[in-house]
Amino acid sequence: MADDDLVLDLQWTVKSHGRVWVPQQKQVNGISFVALTKWDRRCVLAMSGQALDLRKDKEGGSLNCQAWQELLQLRQSEADKAVQEALKHEETDEKKLKKVQRARSKHDFLAPPIMHVFFKDKHISILYEGIQSSTIWVEANQETLRFLQKVFAESPKQPPAPKKAPKAKAPNKKAMWKGSHGSPTKRGKSIKNNMLPSGH
């Protein structure tokens, strides 16, 4: 009896630095794309050759670099243009048209699913999907991945974002009160003052 759940699936694998990485992938308009994620350990190892290390002052693998930020900004810029262009044909209010619309995930129906950007003197196909996140979907081809691997390796690393200092706890007002001489004491307890006899 045939199994209706049987599915034959082809997946891209990335072999790099002696390791095999199976990235998240999808097809859009017949073109395969893979997801590059800045904090994914296997992605970092494949694209940088080093294991991800988030410890302070440690030189581990990282995609948290200037080139990554530039590619994110380029994707946002291209998405903004696409959304703004689409709104010209749908919006009749001139005041709203003059206001630059920042592309968000909710605007995906206004923009093409595939965008073509010019990054570091090279044309790259990326997806609109992932906008507002640090995941970048790039076309699954060896030339593009090798190019990005080289660019990320040569790009200056970004310093990790500083951790926010914990907020100081406010004193428990209910548990504090002032004694007869203005000294704070705990409720239910008193502080005896060492007072000298009068005349001394």
C-alpha angles and dihedrals in degrees: 000000000000118000110232090199093062110117127179108212132181118208134186117239124195115214111196136149091000093304134103119225123189104199127200105269144177142174122243119183089345094306122115120230132185128205120241111200121189097215100036107116097213093045091050092048093049095045100038105025091232133093116253110260118182096179116121117265092007121132100219131143116293141166090196093112140128093259091055091054091048091053091049090051091048091052090050092049093051091046091050090053093049094049093045091050092050092050091057089069096044106034120076097178106096092200091058091046092055090055110087109238116218109219116242136176090265089063094062091113089061098052133060112260091231122051126189115215133182106228123175092341093311132103112234130181114221135169127251085222112099095041110154090026135084093242114105121197110208131179111273104242131124096235094056095046093048090049093050091045090057094043094050092047092054096042121100112257119245117235113247115260111266115251116247114250112245114256116254113250114247115241116262101253093190091059095050133069135160123255125223092279096045096262114140113241135175116262111265094023131084133201117226112221118220099232122183118229114261115267095039 
